[in-house]
Amino acid sequence: MTSPKASRIEVRAEAELIDLIQRAAKSVHEPTSEFIRKAARSRADIVLHEELITVMPAEQFDELFHSLDFRADTSRLAEEAAKPRIFEQK
């Protein structure tokens, strides 16, 4: 048994879109709200998945990939790490 829905979202839409959604929901034998929930969930999953992907031109990727073969100059980082800390952990 599924738990009852605790929150509500209201959406404003033109009559044509509401009719389209209701017809689509009816064609798959689902209540309109369930159809909308599934569609929103699907879109949210896609958007958040795409957020995890970095897209770049092939030349930029090749440059990044080849840069991994060379050691970076970390002398400034070592200098900063050797300085006294501004904050102390308690």
Biopython code that builds the backbone (N, CA, C, O; Angstrom):
import numpy as np
from Bio.PDB.StructureBuilder import StructureBuilder

atoms = [
    (1, "MET", "N", (0.843, -1.188, 0.000)),
    (1, "MET", "CA", (0.000, 0.000, 0.000)),
    (1, "MET", "C", (0.883, 1.244, 0.000)),
    (1, "MET", "O", (1.826, 1.337, 0.786)),
    (2, "THR", "N", (0.591, 2.174, -0.853)),
    (2, "THR", "CA", (1.391, 3.390, -0.924)),
    (2, "THR", "C", (0.910, 4.399, 0.105)),
    (2, "THR", "O", (-0.263, 4.415, 0.478)),
    (3, "SER", "N", (1.828, 5.237, 0.558)),
    (3, "SER", "CA", (1.475, 6.255, 1.538)),
    (3, "SER", "C", (0.753, 7.405, 0.845)),
    (3, "SER", "O", (1.004, 7.677, -0.329)),
    (4, "PRO", "N", (-0.141, 8.082, 1.561)),
    (4, "PRO", "CA", (-0.847, 9.209, 0.940)),
    (4, "PRO", "C", (0.114, 10.353, 0.645)),
    (4, "PRO", "O", (1.124, 10.527, 1.326)),
    (5, "LYS", "N", (-0.215, 11.114, -0.362)),
    (5, "LYS", "CA", (0.624, 12.237, -0.747)),
    (5, "LYS", "C", (0.450, 13.352, 0.287)),
    (5, "LYS", "O", (-0.676, 13.690, 0.652)),
    (6, "ALA", "N", (1.556, 13.921, 0.757)),
    (6, "ALA", "CA", (1.499, 14.915, 1.823)),
    (6, "ALA", "C", (1.557, 16.351, 1.312)),
    (6, "ALA", "O", (1.096, 17.260, 2.003)),
    (7, "SER", "N", (2.100, 16.577, 0.140)),
    (7, "SER", "CA", (2.259, 17.936, -0.377)),
    (7, "SER", "C", (1.471, 18.106, -1.662)),
    (7, "SER", "O", (1.104, 17.142, -2.334)),
    (8, "ARG", "N", (1.228, 19.353, -1.971)),
    (8, "ARG", "CA", (0.436, 19.661, -3.155)),
    (8, "ARG", "C", (1.171, 20.714, -3.982)),
    (8, "ARG", "O", (1.758, 21.646, -3.432)),
    (9, "ILE", "N", (1.135, 20.560, -5.293)),
    (9, "ILE", "CA", (1.696, 21.543, -6.217)),
    (9, "ILE", "C", (0.568, 21.969, -7.149)),
    (9, "ILE", "O", (-0.140, 21.129, -7.705)),
    (10, "GLU", "N", (0.407, 23.269, -7.313)),
    (10, "GLU", "CA", (-0.593, 23.770, -8.255)),
    (10, "GLU", "C", (0.135, 24.328, -9.469)),
    (10, "GLU", "O", (1.162, 24.995, -9.343)),
    (11, "VAL", "N", (-0.408, 24.047, -10.635)),
    (11, "VAL", "CA", (0.202, 24.485, -11.883)),
    (11, "VAL", "C", (-0.846, 25.215, -12.706)),
    (11, "VAL", "O", (-1.976, 24.748, -12.848)),
    (12, "ARG", "N", (-0.465, 26.353, -13.241)),
    (12, "ARG", "CA", (-1.354, 27.084, -14.141)),
    (12, "ARG", "C", (-1.034, 26.646, -15.571)),
    (12, "ARG", "O", (0.129, 26.581, -15.971)),
    (13, "ALA", "N", (-2.072, 26.354, -16.318)),
    (13, "ALA", "CA", (-1.871, 25.932, -17.704)),
    (13, "ALA", "C", (-3.066, 26.364, -18.538)),
    (13, "ALA", "O", (-4.180, 26.509, -18.035)),
    (14, "GLU", "N", (-2.808, 26.564, -19.812)),
    (14, "GLU", "CA", (-3.897, 26.935, -20.711)),
    (14, "GLU", "C", (-4.823, 25.730, -20.926)),
    (14, "GLU", "O", (-4.416, 24.578, -20.775)),
    (15, "ALA", "N", (-6.045, 26.024, -21.273)),
    (15, "ALA", "CA", (-7.075, 24.983, -21.423)),
    (15, "ALA", "C", (-6.647, 23.895, -22.410)),
    (15, "ALA", "O", (-6.929, 22.715, -22.200)),
    (16, "GLU", "N", (-5.979, 24.287, -23.465)),
    (16, "GLU", "CA", (-5.547, 23.321, -24.481)),
    (16, "GLU", "C", (-4.573, 22.295, -23.889)),
    (16, "GLU", "O", (-4.668, 21.104, -24.185)),
    (17, "LEU", "N", (-3.637, 22.761, -23.054)),
    (17, "LEU", "CA", (-2.679, 21.848, -22.431)),
    (17, "LEU", "C", (-3.365, 20.937, -21.421)),
    (17, "LEU", "O", (-3.061, 19.746, -21.351)),
    (18, "ILE", "N", (-4.280, 21.486, -20.646)),
    (18, "ILE", "CA", (-5.015, 20.669, -19.668)),
    (18, "ILE", "C", (-5.789, 19.568, -20.388)),
    (18, "ILE", "O", (-5.787, 18.414, -19.961)),
    (19, "ASP", "N", (-6.445, 19.936, -21.477)),
    (19, "ASP", "CA", (-7.196, 18.938, -22.257)),
    (19, "ASP", "C", (-6.259, 17.864, -22.804)),
    (19, "ASP", "O", (-6.580, 16.676, -22.754)),
    (20, "LEU", "N", (-5.122, 18.268, -23.316)),
    (20, "LEU", "CA", (-4.142, 17.316, -23.845)),
    (20, "LEU", "C", (-3.692, 16.335, -22.768)),
    (20, "LEU", "O", (-3.648, 15.126, -23.000)),
    (21, "ILE", "N", (-3.360, 16.857, -21.590)),
    (21, "ILE", "CA", (-2.911, 16.010, -20.475)),
    (21, "ILE", "C", (-4.022, 15.052, -20.052)),
    (21, "ILE", "O", (-3.772, 13.865, -19.838)),
    (22, "GLN", "N", (-5.232, 15.558, -19.932)),
    (22, "GLN", "CA", (-6.354, 14.712, -19.506)),
    (22, "GLN", "C", (-6.644, 13.609, -20.514)),
    (22, "GLN", "O", (-6.932, 12.474, -20.134)),
    (23, "ARG", "N", (-6.569, 13.945, -21.794)),
    (23, "ARG", "CA", (-6.786, 12.918, -22.827)),
    (23, "ARG", "C", (-5.694, 11.855, -22.793)),
    (23, "ARG", "O", (-5.972, 10.663, -22.928)),
    (24, "ALA", "N", (-4.450, 12.294, -22.612)),
    (24, "ALA", "CA", (-3.338, 11.338, -22.549)),
    (24, "ALA", "C", (-3.470, 10.445, -21.322)),
    (24, "ALA", "O", (-3.255, 9.237, -21.409)),
    (25, "ALA", "N", (-3.820, 11.028, -20.187)),
    (25, "ALA", "CA", (-3.989, 10.238, -18.964)),
    (25, "ALA", "C", (-5.099, 9.207, -19.140)),
    (25, "ALA", "O", (-4.961, 8.052, -18.737)),
    (26, "LYS", "N", (-6.183, 9.637, -19.740)),
    (26, "LYS", "CA", (-7.309, 8.730, -19.973)),
    (26, "LYS", "C", (-6.900, 7.585, -20.902)),
    (26, "LYS", "O", (-7.331, 6.447, -20.717)),
    (27, "SER", "N", (-6.068, 7.889, -21.899)),
    (27, "SER", "CA", (-5.681, 6.852, -22.867)),
    (27, "SER", "C", (-4.799, 5.774, -22.235)),
    (27, "SER", "O", (-4.730, 4.656, -22.745)),
    (28, "VAL", "N", (-4.127, 6.099, -21.133)),
    (28, "VAL", "CA", (-3.316, 5.086, -20.435)),
    (28, "VAL", "C", (-3.986, 4.632, -19.132)),
    (28, "VAL", "O", (-3.366, 3.975, -18.296)),
    (29, "HIS", "N", (-5.262, 4.997, -18.979)),
    (29, "HIS", "CA", (-6.080, 4.560, -17.836)),
    (29, "HIS", "C", (-5.464, 4.951, -16.495)),
    (29, "HIS", "O", (-5.381, 4.143, -15.569)),
    (30, "GLU", "N", (-5.032, 6.215, -16.414)),
    (30, "GLU", "CA", (-4.470, 6.743, -15.172)),
    (30, "GLU", "C", (-5.217, 8.006, -14.783)),
    (30, "GLU", "O", (-5.680, 8.749, -15.649)),
    (31, "PRO", "N", (-5.337, 8.254, -13.479)),
    (31, "PRO", "CA", (-5.866, 9.552, -13.062)),
    (31, "PRO", "C", (-4.925, 10.657, -13.565)),
    (31, "PRO", "O", (-3.720, 10.438, -13.690)),
    (32, "THR", "N", (-5.466, 11.814, -13.845)),
    (32, "THR", "CA", (-4.671, 12.920, -14.370)),
    (32, "THR", "C", (-3.514, 13.262, -13.437)),
    (32, "THR", "O", (-2.394, 13.489, -13.897)),
    (33, "SER", "N", (-3.770, 13.300, -12.148)),
    (33, "SER", "CA", (-2.701, 13.658, -11.205)),
    (33, "SER", "C", (-1.564, 12.635, -11.232)),
    (33, "SER", "O", (-0.395, 13.007, -11.128)),
    (34, "GLU", "N", (-1.899, 11.350, -11.371)),
    (34, "GLU", "CA", (-0.856, 10.315, -11.444)),
    (34, "GLU", "C", (-0.059, 10.465, -12.741)),
    (34, "GLU", "O", (1.162, 10.313, -12.745)),
    (35, "PHE", "N", (-0.749, 10.762, -13.830)),
    (35, "PHE", "CA", (-0.077, 10.975, -15.115)),
    (35, "PHE", "C", (0.903, 12.140, -15.013)),
    (35, "PHE", "O", (2.035, 12.045, -15.486)),
    (36, "ILE", "N", (0.470, 13.233, -14.399)),
    (36, "ILE", "CA", (1.323, 14.407, -14.246)),
    (36, "ILE", "C", (2.498, 14.093, -13.329)),
    (36, "ILE", "O", (3.626, 14.495, -13.615)),
    (37, "ARG", "N", (2.249, 13.374, -12.220)),
    (37, "ARG", "CA", (3.342, 13.002, -11.305)),
    (37, "ARG", "C", (4.407, 12.185, -12.024)),
    (37, "ARG", "O", (5.603, 12.438, -11.874)),
    (38, "LYS", "N", (3.968, 11.207, -12.802)),
    (38, "LYS", "CA", (4.924, 10.354, -13.529)),
    (38, "LYS", "C", (5.716, 11.167, -14.558)),
    (38, "LYS", "O", (6.925, 10.985, -14.700)),
    (39, "ALA", "N", (5.035, 12.056, -15.268)),
    (39, "ALA", "CA", (5.717, 12.876, -16.279)),
    (39, "ALA", "C", (6.725, 13.808, -15.621)),
    (39, "ALA", "O", (7.840, 13.969, -16.116)),
    (40, "ALA", "N", (6.334, 14.424, -14.501)),
    (40, "ALA", "CA", (7.249, 15.331, -13.802)),
    (40, "ALA", "C", (8.431, 14.566, -13.247)),
    (40, "ALA", "O", (9.563, 15.044, -13.319)),
    (41, "ARG", "N", (8.194, 13.384, -12.692)),
    (41, "ARG", "CA", (9.280, 12.565, -12.137)),
    (41, "ARG", "C", (10.265, 12.171, -13.236)),
    (41, "ARG", "O", (11.480, 12.234, -13.051)),
    (42, "SER", "N", (9.726, 11.769, -14.370)),
    (42, "SER", "CA", (10.571, 11.362, -15.492)),
    (42, "SER", "C", (11.455, 12.521, -15.957)),
    (42, "SER", "O", (12.655, 12.347, -16.171)),
    (43, "ARG", "N", (10.861, 13.688, -16.109)),
    (43, "ARG", "CA", (11.621, 14.867, -16.549)),
    (43, "ARG", "C", (12.660, 15.270, -15.517)),
    (43, "ARG", "O", (13.786, 15.616, -15.875)),
    (44, "ALA", "N", (12.295, 15.228, -14.235)),
    (44, "ALA", "CA", (13.238, 15.576, -13.165)),
    (44, "ALA", "C", (14.420, 14.611, -13.161)),
    (44, "ALA", "O", (15.564, 15.032, -12.993)),
    (45, "ASP", "N", (14.149, 13.326, -13.346)),
    (45, "ASP", "CA", (15.239, 12.342, -13.395)),
    (45, "ASP", "C", (16.185, 12.634, -14.557)),
    (45, "ASP", "O", (17.404, 12.557, -14.405)),
    (46, "ILE", "N", (15.627, 12.965, -15.706)),
    (46, "ILE", "CA", (16.449, 13.268, -16.880)),
    (46, "ILE", "C", (17.309, 14.505, -16.636)),
    (46, "ILE", "O", (18.510, 14.496, -16.906)),
    (47, "VAL", "N", (16.695, 15.562, -16.129)),
    (47, "VAL", "CA", (17.422, 16.819, -15.884)),
    (47, "VAL", "C", (18.553, 16.601, -14.888)),
    (47, "VAL", "O", (19.672, 17.063, -15.114)),
    (48, "LEU", "N", (18.278, 15.906, -13.793)),
    (48, "LEU", "CA", (19.307, 15.692, -12.779)),
    (48, "LEU", "C", (20.396, 14.747, -13.264)),
    (48, "LEU", "O", (21.555, 14.892, -12.875)),
    (49, "HIS", "N", (20.045, 13.782, -14.107)),
    (49, "HIS", "CA", (21.056, 12.896, -14.689)),
    (49, "HIS", "C", (21.977, 13.678, -15.623)),
    (49, "HIS", "O", (23.195, 13.501, -15.599)),
    (50, "GLU", "N", (21.385, 14.542, -16.442)),
    (50, "GLU", "CA", (22.193, 15.342, -17.376)),
    (50, "GLU", "C", (23.121, 16.295, -16.639)),
    (50, "GLU", "O", (24.170, 16.673, -17.162)),
    (51, "GLU", "N", (22.741, 16.685, -15.428)),
    (51, "GLU", "CA", (23.575, 17.571, -14.623)),
    (51, "GLU", "C", (24.899, 16.899, -14.251)),
    (51, "GLU", "O", (25.883, 17.579, -13.958)),
    (52, "LEU", "N", (24.920, 15.574, -14.263)),
    (52, "LEU", "CA", (26.120, 14.812, -13.897)),
    (52, "LEU", "C", (27.085, 14.633, -15.058)),
    (52, "LEU", "O", (28.202, 14.149, -14.876)),
    (53, "ILE", "N", (26.654, 15.021, -16.245)),
    (53, "ILE", "CA", (27.458, 14.805, -17.450)),
    (53, "ILE", "C", (28.141, 16.100, -17.861)),
    (53, "ILE", "O", (27.500, 17.148, -17.941)),
    (54, "THR", "N", (29.435, 16.026, -18.120)),
    (54, "THR", "CA", (30.183, 17.187, -18.606)),
    (54, "THR", "C", (30.390, 17.030, -20.104)),
    (54, "THR", "O", (30.924, 16.022, -20.566)),
    (55, "VAL", "N", (29.969, 18.017, -20.843)),
    (55, "VAL", "CA", (30.095, 17.979, -22.296)),
    (55, "VAL", "C", (31.121, 19.026, -22.708)),
    (55, "VAL", "O", (31.075, 20.170, -22.256)),
    (56, "MET", "N", (32.047, 18.618, -23.572)),
    (56, "MET", "CA", (33.052, 19.552, -24.069)),
    (56, "MET", "C", (33.474, 19.129, -25.468)),
    (56, "MET", "O", (33.305, 17.972, -25.853)),
    (57, "PRO", "N", (34.019, 20.064, -26.220)),
    (57, "PRO", "CA", (34.507, 19.729, -27.560)),
    (57, "PRO", "C", (35.632, 18.682, -27.478)),
    (57, "PRO", "O", (36.347, 18.607, -26.479)),
    (58, "ALA", "N", (35.774, 17.896, -28.516)),
    (58, "ALA", "CA", (36.779, 16.833, -28.544)),
    (58, "ALA", "C", (38.186, 17.370, -28.306)),
    (58, "ALA", "O", (38.984, 16.739, -27.615)),
    (59, "GLU", "N", (38.491, 18.534, -28.877)),
    (59, "GLU", "CA", (39.831, 19.107, -28.704)),
    (59, "GLU", "C", (40.094, 19.436, -27.237)),
    (59, "GLU", "O", (41.191, 19.205, -26.730)),
    (60, "GLN", "N", (39.093, 19.970, -26.566)),
    (60, "GLN", "CA", (39.238, 20.317, -25.152)),
    (60, "GLN", "C", (39.424, 19.040, -24.320)),
    (60, "GLN", "O", (40.247, 19.009, -23.405)),
    (61, "PHE", "N", (38.668, 17.999, -24.635)),
    (61, "PHE", "CA", (38.819, 16.742, -23.920)),
    (61, "PHE", "C", (40.220, 16.169, -24.119)),
    (61, "PHE", "O", (40.848, 15.712, -23.165)),
    (62, "ASP", "N", (40.711, 16.193, -25.369)),
    (62, "ASP", "CA", (42.049, 15.676, -25.643)),
    (62, "ASP", "C", (43.108, 16.440, -24.852)),
    (62, "ASP", "O", (44.036, 15.841, -24.308)),
    (63, "GLU", "N", (42.964, 17.770, -24.791)),
    (63, "GLU", "CA", (43.911, 18.584, -24.035)),
    (63, "GLU", "C", (43.851, 18.224, -22.540)),
    (63, "GLU", "O", (44.885, 18.090, -21.886)),
    (64, "LEU", "N", (42.654, 18.074, -22.021)),
    (64, "LEU", "CA", (42.494, 17.688, -20.625)),
    (64, "LEU", "C", (43.109, 16.312, -20.372)),
    (64, "LEU", "O", (43.839, 16.126, -19.398)),
    (65, "PHE", "N", (42.823, 15.372, -21.226)),
    (65, "PHE", "CA", (43.318, 14.002, -21.073)),
    (65, "PHE", "C", (44.846, 13.967, -21.110)),
    (65, "PHE", "O", (45.468, 13.290, -20.292)),
    (66, "HIS", "N", (45.450, 14.684, -22.045)),
    (66, "HIS", "CA", (46.910, 14.696, -22.161)),
    (66, "HIS", "C", (47.568, 15.442, -21.002)),
    (66, "HIS", "O", (48.707, 15.150, -20.638)),
    (67, "SER", "N", (46.853, 16.398, -20.428)),
    (67, "SER", "CA", (47.434, 17.139, -19.294)),
    (67, "SER", "C", (47.614, 16.236, -18.075)),
    (67, "SER", "O", (48.385, 16.562, -17.172)),
    (68, "LEU", "N", (46.927, 15.133, -18.043)),
    (68, "LEU", "CA", (47.071, 14.205, -16.917)),
    (68, "LEU", "C", (48.444, 13.531, -16.899)),
    (68, "LEU", "O", (48.847, 12.971, -15.880)),
    (69, "ASP", "N", (49.154, 13.582, -18.012)),
    (69, "ASP", "CA", (50.480, 12.981, -18.094)),
    (69, "ASP", "C", (51.571, 13.855, -17.481)),
    (69, "ASP", "O", (52.704, 13.405, -17.312)),
    (70, "PHE", "N", (51.238, 15.094, -17.148)),
    (70, "PHE", "CA", (52.240, 16.026, -16.635)),
    (70, "PHE", "C", (51.921, 16.412, -15.199)),
    (70, "PHE", "O", (50.768, 16.621, -14.824)),
    (71, "ARG", "N", (52.977, 16.499, -14.418)),
    (71, "ARG", "CA", (52.820, 16.885, -13.023)),
    (71, "ARG", "C", (52.651, 18.396, -12.926)),
    (71, "ARG", "O", (53.407, 19.154, -13.536)),
    (72, "ALA", "N", (51.668, 18.824, -12.166)),
    (72, "ALA", "CA", (51.413, 20.256, -11.992)),
    (72, "ALA", "C", (52.385, 20.838, -10.977)),
    (72, "ALA", "O", (52.865, 20.135, -10.088)),
    (73, "ASP", "N", (52.669, 22.126, -11.119)),
    (73, "ASP", "CA", (53.514, 22.824, -10.157)),
    (73, "ASP", "C", (52.682, 23.069, -8.899)),
    (73, "ASP", "O", (51.729, 23.847, -8.918)),
    (74, "THR", "N", (53.045, 22.409, -7.825)),
    (74, "THR", "CA", (52.290, 22.521, -6.571)),
    (74, "THR", "C", (53.045, 23.313, -5.512)),
    (74, "THR", "O", (52.691, 23.263, -4.334)),
    (75, "SER", "N", (54.078, 24.041, -5.918)),
    (75, "SER", "CA", (54.882, 24.759, -4.929)),
    (75, "SER", "C", (54.052, 25.807, -4.183)),
    (75, "SER", "O", (54.196, 25.951, -2.969)),
    (76, "ARG", "N", (53.203, 26.526, -4.878)),
    (76, "ARG", "CA", (52.374, 27.540, -4.198)),
    (76, "ARG", "C", (51.407, 26.868, -3.237)),
    (76, "ARG", "O", (51.161, 27.382, -2.146)),
    (77, "LEU", "N", (50.870, 25.757, -3.618)),
    (77, "LEU", "CA", (49.961, 25.019, -2.745)),
    (77, "LEU", "C", (50.684, 24.577, -1.476)),
    (77, "LEU", "O", (50.136, 24.673, -0.379)),
    (78, "ALA", "N", (51.907, 24.098, -1.627)),
    (78, "ALA", "CA", (52.700, 23.680, -0.468)),
    (78, "ALA", "C", (52.988, 24.868, 0.445)),
    (78, "ALA", "O", (52.942, 24.739, 1.669)),
    (79, "GLU", "N", (53.286, 26.026, -0.148)),
    (79, "GLU", "CA", (53.530, 27.236, 0.647)),
    (79, "GLU", "C", (52.287, 27.621, 1.450)),
    (79, "GLU", "O", (52.379, 27.929, 2.639)),
    (80, "GLU", "N", (51.152, 27.601, 0.808)),
    (80, "GLU", "CA", (49.903, 27.968, 1.488)),
    (80, "GLU", "C", (49.581, 26.974, 2.601)),
    (80, "GLU", "O", (49.117, 27.367, 3.672)),
    (81, "ALA", "N", (49.822, 25.711, 2.354)),
    (81, "ALA", "CA", (49.527, 24.684, 3.363)),
    (81, "ALA", "C", (50.449, 24.806, 4.574)),
    (81, "ALA", "O", (50.073, 24.405, 5.676)),
    (82, "ALA", "N", (51.641, 25.351, 4.385)),
    (82, "ALA", "CA", (52.603, 25.488, 5.478)),
    (82, "ALA", "C", (52.315, 26.698, 6.363)),
    (82, "ALA", "O", (52.855, 26.796, 7.465)),
    (83, "LYS", "N", (51.469, 27.622, 5.896)),
    (83, "LYS", "CA", (51.155, 28.816, 6.678)),
    (83, "LYS", "C", (50.301, 28.444, 7.891)),
    (83, "LYS", "O", (49.588, 27.441, 7.877)),
    (84, "PRO", "N", (50.383, 29.277, 8.956)),
    (84, "PRO", "CA", (49.533, 29.030, 10.127)),
    (84, "PRO", "C", (48.061, 29.103, 9.736)),
    (84, "PRO", "O", (47.675, 29.890, 8.872)),
    (85, "ARG", "N", (47.268, 28.296, 10.365)),
    (85, "ARG", "CA", (45.842, 28.270, 10.060)),
    (85, "ARG", "C", (45.138, 29.475, 10.662)),
    (85, "ARG", "O", (45.466, 29.911, 11.765)),
    (86, "ILE", "N", (44.184, 30.002, 9.943)),
    (86, "ILE", "CA", (43.413, 31.142, 10.427)),
    (86, "ILE", "C", (42.380, 30.659, 11.463)),
    (86, "ILE", "O", (42.135, 31.323, 12.470)),
    (87, "PHE", "N", (41.799, 29.521, 11.197)),
    (87, "PHE", "CA", (40.789, 28.958, 12.093)),
    (87, "PHE", "C", (41.333, 27.709, 12.755)),
    (87, "PHE", "O", (42.092, 26.954, 12.147)),
    (88, "GLU", "N", (40.954, 27.497, 13.972)),
    (88, "GLU", "CA", (41.363, 26.292, 14.685)),
    (88, "GLU", "C", (40.155, 25.408, 14.917)),
    (88, "GLU", "O", (39.060, 25.887, 15.212)),
    (89, "GLN", "N", (40.368, 24.139, 14.784)),
    (89, "GLN", "CA", (39.299, 23.183, 15.023)),
    (89, "GLN", "C", (39.229, 22.861, 16.507)),
    (89, "GLN", "O", (40.254, 22.580, 17.129)),
    (90, "LYS", "N", (38.056, 22.897, 17.071)),
    (90, "LYS", "CA", (37.892, 22.608, 18.503)),
    (90, "LYS", "C", (37.318, 21.245, 18.712)),
    (90, "LYS", "O", (37.111, 20.830, 19.853)),
]
sb = StructureBuilder()
sb.init_structure("model")
sb.init_model(0)
sb.init_chain("A")
sb.init_seg("    ")
for serial, (resi, resn, name, xyz) in enumerate(atoms, 1):
    if name == "N":
        sb.init_residue(resn, " ", resi, " ")
    sb.init_atom(name, np.array(xyz, "f"), 0.0, 1.0, " ", f" {name:<3s}", serial, name[0])
structure = sb.get_structure()
